[in-house]
Amino acid sequence: MKNLMKRFNDNKNKLKSKLIIFSETVASTIILTHSRVLATSNTESIDGFITFACDWLTKIRRSCSISWRSDVCFRMAT
């Protein structure tokens, strides 16, 4: 009886590990597929703004202000 219980527990642990590997594979496949779909989404309308914001923040950073964060907040408020 002890031998049977030991074999059952071993099989249960093997099944758990196989199930974990399978579920992780499925989850990673879904995540990778979903990110490819999002990469081709329609982002042309915001691309210009992002480029402008990056250039603008780079100019503020290069202005060598004492407090960069307060300078950004001040310039955004004006």
C-alpha positions in Angstrom: 0.0 0.0 0.0 2.8 2.4 0.8 4.5 1.6 -2.5 1.2 2.4 -4.3 0.8 5.7 -2.5 4.5 6.7 -3.3 3.9 5.9 -7.0 0.7 7.9 -7.0 2.5 10.9 -5.4 5.4 10.7 -7.8 3.0 10.6 -10.8 1.0 13.5 -9.3 4.2 15.6 -9.0 5.3 14.7 -12.6 1.8 15.7 -13.8 2.0 19.0 -11.9 5.4 19.9 -13.5 4.2 19.0 -17.0 1.0 21.1 -16.5 3.1 24.0 -15.3 5.4 23.8 -18.3 2.5 23.5 -20.7 0.6 26.5 -19.1 3.7 28.7 -19.1 4.3 27.8 -22.8 0.7 28.7 -23.7 0.8 32.0 -21.7 4.1 33.1 -23.3 2.8 32.3 -26.7 -0.3 34.4 -26.1 1.7 37.3 -24.7 4.2 37.2 -27.7 1.3 37.0 -30.2 -0.6 39.8 -28.5 2.4 42.2 -28.5 2.9 41.7 -32.2 -0.7 42.7 -32.8 -0.3 45.8 -30.7 2.9 46.7 -32.5 0.9 47.1 -35.7 -1.9 49.1 -34.2 -2.7 52.6 -35.5 -0.3 54.9 -33.7 0.3 57.5 -36.4 -1.9 60.0 -34.8 0.2 60.2 -31.6 3.7 59.6 -33.1 4.1 63.3 -34.0 3.2 64.4 -30.4 5.6 61.8 -28.9 8.5 63.1 -31.1 7.7 66.7 -30.2 7.5 65.9 -26.5 10.9 64.0 -26.6 12.6 66.8 -28.4 11.1 69.4 -26.0 12.1 67.5 -22.9 15.6 67.1 -24.4 15.9 70.8 -24.8 14.7 71.5 -21.3 17.3 68.9 -20.0 20.1 70.6 -21.9 19.3 74.0 -20.5 21.3 73.0 -17.4 18.7 74.2 -14.9 19.3 73.6 -11.2 16.1 71.8 -10.7 15.1 69.8 -13.8 11.7 68.6 -12.5 10.6 72.0 -11.4 11.7 73.5 -14.8 9.6 70.9 -16.6 6.6 71.6 -14.4 7.0 75.4 -14.9 7.3 75.1 -18.7 4.3 72.8 -18.9 2.2 75.2 -16.9 3.0 78.1 -19.3 
